């Protein structure tokens, strides 16, 4: 990612991995940085589906089956940025 230090990128990567692990294992001890990762992921996925974030069409198609879930979850997680 442009403009992100290696240290910050390492932190971001670790938060992504730990958030994924916790979601997969239905753990509820999600820390604030993991919540931010989830929120940003949902916002990005929604933007991809709406064509607001340009990606290859094959990538976009991966998100289509999850449109309903993304639409339901985005407002919940988006509140952390307000």
MODELLER restraints for C-alpha pairs under 7 A, 6 or more apart:
rsr = mdl.restraints
at = mdl.atoms
rsr.add(forms.Gaussian(group=physical.xy_distance, feature=features.Distance(at['CA:15:A'], at['CA:33:A']), mean=6.51, stdev=0.5))
rsr.add(forms.Gaussian(group=physical.xy_distance, feature=features.Distance(at['CA:15:A'], at['CA:34:A']), mean=5.30, stdev=0.5))
rsr.add(forms.Gaussian(group=physical.xy_distance, feature=features.Distance(at['CA:15:A'], at['CA:37:A']), mean=6.80, stdev=0.5))
rsr.add(forms.Gaussian(group=physical.xy_distance, feature=features.Distance(at['CA:16:A'], at['CA:34:A']), mean=6.73, stdev=0.5))
rsr.add(forms.Gaussian(group=physical.xy_distance, feature=features.Distance(at['CA:16:A'], at['CA:37:A']), mean=6.15, stdev=0.5))
rsr.add(forms.Gaussian(group=physical.xy_distance, feature=features.Distance(at['CA:19:A'], at['CA:30:A']), mean=6.91, stdev=0.5))
rsr.add(forms.Gaussian(group=physical.xy_distance, feature=features.Distance(at['CA:19:A'], at['CA:34:A']), mean=5.20, stdev=0.5))
rsr.add(forms.Gaussian(group=physical.xy_distance, feature=features.Distance(at['CA:39:A'], at['CA:74:A']), mean=6.93, stdev=0.5))
rsr.add(forms.Gaussian(group=physical.xy_distance, feature=features.Distance(at['CA:39:A'], at['CA:77:A']), mean=4.95, stdev=0.5))
rsr.add(forms.Gaussian(group=physical.xy_distance, feature=features.Distance(at['CA:39:A'], at['CA:78:A']), mean=5.94, stdev=0.5))
rsr.add(forms.Gaussian(group=physical.xy_distance, feature=features.Distance(at['CA:42:A'], at['CA:70:A']), mean=6.13, stdev=0.5))
rsr.add(forms.Gaussian(group=physical.xy_distance, feature=features.Distance(at['CA:42:A'], at['CA:74:A']), mean=5.63, stdev=0.5))
rsr.add(forms.Gaussian(group=physical.xy_distance, feature=features.Distance(at['CA:43:A'], at['CA:74:A']), mean=6.29, stdev=0.5))
rsr.add(forms.Gaussian(group=physical.xy_distance, feature=features.Distance(at['CA:45:A'], at['CA:63:A']), mean=6.84, stdev=0.5))
rsr.add(forms.Gaussian(group=physical.xy_distance, feature=features.Distance(at['CA:46:A'], at['CA:70:A']), mean=6.54, stdev=0.5))
rsr.add(forms.Gaussian(group=physical.xy_distance, feature=features.Distance(at['CA:47:A'], at['CA:53:A']), mean=5.30, stdev=0.5))
rsr.add(forms.Gaussian(group=physical.xy_distance, feature=features.Distance(at['CA:48:A'], at['CA:54:A']), mean=6.55, stdev=0.5))
rsr.add(forms.Gaussian(group=physical.xy_distance, feature=features.Distance(at['CA:48:A'], at['CA:60:A']), mean=6.24, stdev=0.5))
rsr.add(forms.Gaussian(group=physical.xy_distance, feature=features.Distance(at['CA:49:A'], at['CA:60:A']), mean=6.42, stdev=0.5))
rsr.add(forms.Gaussian(group=physical.xy_distance, feature=features.Distance(at['CA:49:A'], at['CA:63:A']), mean=6.91, stdev=0.5))
rsr.add(forms.Gaussian(group=physical.xy_distance, feature=features.Distance(at['CA:49:A'], at['CA:64:A']), mean=6.98, stdev=0.5))
